[in-house]
Structure formats: structure tokens, C-alpha cells
């Protein structure tokens, strides 16, 4: 199916390249408006974000790079990517964190009677998220939900259940690169108009993990706050990706200064 979003005037005007990765210089409001446009017009749109970890992994994983590049809308997520882009002279007006975009879009879904499907995370996290959504958005109708633990041969049935729900949008809370691979395999079959990978955002809504305070978000230290909550699991991951990113950025900066 051809959505032709690449020809959209806003997306054409705001498409950038940062460290070899495609990305759109969009605000939160512009991104939300595009999502609503997709649902209103029933034109399928795939959305993703790029943060430091994903950018580094894209450099090592050609399949992940291709999956990300195939998305219709790609936002700046972390402050590290935003600052890095600006350092290299790439226009970057603001970051659009996936968890904030999801939260704002759910509020719009409530107002405009769009129905989301929640896919991913642990069952108890999903249930806690639904409780929180009912508290925040009592008028929101949830099309359906499914946890993120399944075998490969279950995927066709999951896609069938999502489509049968008649959901307008789909939030996929699987880790990278699993969500990108799932969406690559089933993008053509999925019928929700707006599809978005949200990583660990359900864990925040379901109170499994805490969101970093605003001042740490502004300082680009959300990774540190996450590491403090799960040091054994996350310290090496963030150390390796952050170090690799600094090296990539330094080389790109020096090449730019040298005129290459």
C-alpha cells in the first residue's frame, strides 16, 4: 500500500540527515497534527523516534537502519540527539519524546473519539496502564490490548486481533529492535491508521519505572535516572552507547570543521 507521506509538504520541508540517519525537524504540535491527519484520512502512517542508543545501534545494524528509515515520520527523541544535530549545523527545533507524544495523542484520541490499541509490555503493566488511562482520560475508548510476550508463530493471530478491534491507532511497546522488526514484517497487514513504536512508555504509565524529573530531562540526563533505577541491567548499555555516540559526534564535528 502506498501512503505517499514523503510527498507531504511539511515532511518534505523538514526532512534532515543526522549522522547518516533520516530525521524530521518537527515540533510536538506538528507531529500530533500529522497523526490526527492520518487517522482522519485513513492513510496509514508509521512513526518512530531516534535517540542516542538507537542511532548508535543503527550504525551497527543495517536491518535496524533500514527499518527506521522506512518510517513515514521520524522525530528527535533524546536531548543528546538534539544537541548533537545542532552542533553539526542540522536544524533541530525541539525533541519529541515518544512517551510525551503518546500521552498527548491519547488525550487527543479522547477528545476526537479515536480508539487506540495497546500492544506490548507485561500483562500487569498493561492493566496498571489502563487504570491510569481511565483516571486521566475517562472518555477514552480503548480498542484492545495485548502483552508483549509471544512466540513468532503467534504473530499472525496478534495482527488479526489488532485489525479486528477496528483501532484507529496502535502503540507498540516492544524493545528495539523487536518492535521495528515486528512492524516491518506486518506493516502492510496492519489496519490502524497511525502506528507508533513506544519502547518502554507503557512501563512509565504503569508505574513500573519512574520518569526523570523535568530538570534532568532538560539536562539530557534521563539515561542516568533510568540507570539509577536499574543499575545492573542498564549501566553497561548506556556506557557503551553514550561513549560510541560521543566518538561518532566528535569525528563528524572535526570532519565538518575540516570541510569534508
CORJOMO-V876375 format. One record per backbone hydrogen bond with DSSP energy under -0.5 kcal/mol. CO is the residue of the C=O (numbers start at 1). NH is the residue of the N-H. If there is no record, write none. Layout:
co=CO nh=NH
co=CO nh=NH
//
This chain:
co=1 nh=3
co=4 nh=7
co=5 nh=8
co=8 nh=12
co=9 nh=13
co=10 nh=14
co=11 nh=15
co=12 nh=15
co=14 nh=25
co=16 nh=23
co=18 nh=21
co=21 nh=18
co=23 nh=16
co=24 nh=26
co=27 nh=31
co=28 nh=32
co=29 nh=33
co=30 nh=34
co=31 nh=35
co=32 nh=36
co=33 nh=37
co=34 nh=38
co=35 nh=39
co=36 nh=40
co=37 nh=41
co=38 nh=42
co=38 nh=43
co=42 nh=44
co=45 nh=47
co=45 nh=195
co=46 nh=72
co=46 nh=73
co=47 nh=197
co=48 nh=75
co=50 nh=77
co=50 nh=78
co=51 nh=55
co=52 nh=56
co=53 nh=57
co=54 nh=58
co=55 nh=59
co=56 nh=59
co=56 nh=60
co=57 nh=60
co=57 nh=61
co=60 nh=62
co=61 nh=65
co=62 nh=66
co=63 nh=67
co=64 nh=68
co=65 nh=69
co=66 nh=70
co=68 nh=71
co=73 nh=48
co=74 nh=24
co=75 nh=50
co=76 nh=96
co=78 nh=82
co=79 nh=83
co=80 nh=84
co=81 nh=85
co=82 nh=86
co=83 nh=87
co=84 nh=88
co=85 nh=90
co=86 nh=89
co=89 nh=91
co=97 nh=101
co=98 nh=102
co=99 nh=103
co=100 nh=104
co=101 nh=105
co=102 nh=106
co=103 nh=107
co=104 nh=108
co=105 nh=109
co=106 nh=110
co=107 nh=111
co=108 nh=112
co=109 nh=113
co=109 nh=114
co=110 nh=113
co=114 nh=116
co=115 nh=168
co=115 nh=169
co=116 nh=143
co=116 nh=144
co=117 nh=119
co=117 nh=171
co=118 nh=146
co=119 nh=173
co=121 nh=148
co=122 nh=126
co=123 nh=127
co=124 nh=128
co=125 nh=129
co=126 nh=130
co=127 nh=131
co=128 nh=132
co=129 nh=133
co=130 nh=134
co=131 nh=135
co=132 nh=136
co=133 nh=137
co=137 nh=140
co=140 nh=142
co=141 nh=116
co=141 nh=143
co=144 nh=118
co=146 nh=120
co=148 nh=150
co=151 nh=154
co=152 nh=155
co=154 nh=158
co=155 nh=159
co=156 nh=160
co=157 nh=161
co=158 nh=162
co=159 nh=163
co=160 nh=164
co=161 nh=165
co=162 nh=167
co=163 nh=166
co=168 nh=193
co=168 nh=194
co=169 nh=117
co=170 nh=172
co=170 nh=196
co=171 nh=119
co=171 nh=173
co=172 nh=174
co=172 nh=198
co=172 nh=199
co=173 nh=121
co=175 nh=178
co=175 nh=179
co=177 nh=181
co=178 nh=182
co=179 nh=183
co=180 nh=184
co=181 nh=185
co=182 nh=186
co=183 nh=187
co=186 nh=189
co=186 nh=190
co=193 nh=45
co=193 nh=195
co=194 nh=170
co=195 nh=47
co=196 nh=172
co=198 nh=201
co=200 nh=203
co=200 nh=204
co=201 nh=205
co=202 nh=206
co=203 nh=208
co=203 nh=209
co=204 nh=207
co=213 nh=216
co=213 nh=217
co=214 nh=218
co=215 nh=219
co=216 nh=221
co=217 nh=220
co=221 nh=225
co=222 nh=226
co=223 nh=227
co=224 nh=228
co=225 nh=229
co=226 nh=230
co=230 nh=234
co=231 nh=235
co=234 nh=238
co=235 nh=239
co=236 nh=240
co=237 nh=241
co=238 nh=242
co=239 nh=243
co=240 nh=244
co=241 nh=245
co=242 nh=246
co=243 nh=247
co=244 nh=248
co=245 nh=249
co=246 nh=250
co=247 nh=251
co=248 nh=252
co=249 nh=253
co=250 nh=254
co=251 nh=255
co=252 nh=256
co=253 nh=257
co=254 nh=258
co=255 nh=259
co=255 nh=260
co=256 nh=259
//
